[in-house]
Amino acid sequence: IHAKLQKAIDGISDRMEKMEEKGMNVENSKQFVEEAQSDLNNFTVIAENMKILLSEKSESADQKKALVEELRKLAKEAKETLKSAHTNLREAIKLLKEEIKKNNESDISENETVDSE
């Protein structure tokens, strides 16, 4: 999951650079991509914490219960973080599509103006 999201972030970032070179406004999309990257970084930290907890040995039933509870909490947090990253990427893509559409419409309008002259 992590690798797929990172690949998506990288691909969207590359696309934004190309769009920016063409003079398109991608600032709003950049914010969502940065948020997605931050979410993914947070997920990495959470996953590492889960690995550490899984490697710990519990002596008593109370320790085991506390460990399981902490793992559940981290798993829920990891799920929410991934969901947030996905939502941020979807929003970035939506905004990029809107910018492309707006840019294409302005190109058509410019061409119609040139044709009518």
C-alpha positions in Angstrom: 0.0 0.0 0.0 2.8 2.4 1.0 4.7 1.9 -2.3 1.5 2.3 -4.4 0.6 5.6 -2.7 4.2 6.8 -3.0 4.2 6.0 -6.7 0.9 7.9 -7.1 2.3 10.9 -5.2 5.4 10.9 -7.4 3.4 10.6 -10.6 1.0 13.4 -9.6 4.0 15.6 -8.6 5.6 15.0 -12.0 2.3 15.9 -13.8 2.0 19.1 -11.7 5.5 20.1 -12.7 4.7 19.7 -16.4 1.4 21.6 -16.0 3.2 24.4 -14.1 5.8 24.6 -17.0 2.8 25.2 -19.3 1.6 28.1 -17.1 -1.2 26.3 -15.4 -2.0 27.0 -11.8 -1.4 23.9 -9.6 -0.9 25.6 -6.2 -4.1 24.2 -4.7 -3.3 20.7 -5.9 0.2 21.0 -4.5 -1.2 21.6 -1.0 -3.2 18.3 -1.2 -0.2 16.4 -2.5 1.9 17.7 0.3 -0.8 16.7 2.8 -0.9 13.2 1.2 2.9 12.9 1.5 2.7 14.0 5.2 0.0 11.4 5.8 2.2 8.7 4.2 5.2 9.8 6.3 2.9 9.5 9.4 1.8 6.1 8.3 5.5 5.0 8.0 6.1 6.1 11.6 2.9 4.3 12.8 3.9 1.1 11.0 7.4 1.2 12.6 5.8 1.7 16.0 3.6 -1.3 15.4 6.7 -3.4 14.4 8.4 -2.4 17.7 5.3 -3.4 19.7 5.0 -6.7 17.9 8.6 -7.6 18.8 8.1 -6.9 22.5 7.5 -9.9 24.7 4.7 -9.7 27.3 5.1 -11.5 30.6 1.7 -11.1 32.1 -1.8 -11.2 30.8 -2.2 -7.5 31.7 0.8 -6.6 29.6 -0.5 -8.7 26.7 -3.9 -7.0 27.0 -2.3 -3.6 27.0 -0.1 -4.5 24.1 -3.1 -5.7 22.0 -5.0 -2.6 22.9 -2.1 -0.4 21.8 -1.8 -2.3 18.5 -5.5 -1.9 17.8 -5.2 1.8 18.4 -2.2 2.1 16.1 -3.9 0.0 13.4 -7.0 2.3 13.5 -4.7 5.3 13.3 -2.8 3.8 10.4 -6.1 3.1 8.6 -7.3 6.7 9.1 -3.9 8.0 7.9 -4.0 6.0 4.7 -7.6 7.0 4.1 -6.6 10.7 4.5 -3.7 10.3 2.1 -6.0 8.7 -0.4 -8.6 11.5 0.0 -6.0 14.2 -0.4 -4.7 12.6 -3.6 -8.2 12.3 -5.0 -8.8 16.0 -4.3 -5.5 17.0 -5.9 -6.4 15.0 -9.0 -9.9 16.6 -9.1 -8.3 20.1 -9.0 -5.8 19.2 -11.7 -8.5 17.9 -14.0 -10.5 21.1 -13.4 -7.4 23.2 -14.3 -6.8 21.1 -17.4 -10.4 21.6 -18.5 -10.3 25.3 -17.7 -7.0 25.6 -19.7 -8.5 23.6 -22.7 -11.6 25.9 -22.7 -9.5 29.0 -22.7 -7.4 27.6 -25.6 -10.7 26.9 -27.5 -11.9 30.5 -26.8 -8.6 31.9 -28.0 -8.8 29.9 -31.2 -12.3 31.0 -31.8 -11.3 34.6 -31.3 -8.4 34.2 -33.8 -10.7 32.4 -36.3 -13.3 35.2 -36.2 -10.7 37.9 -36.9 
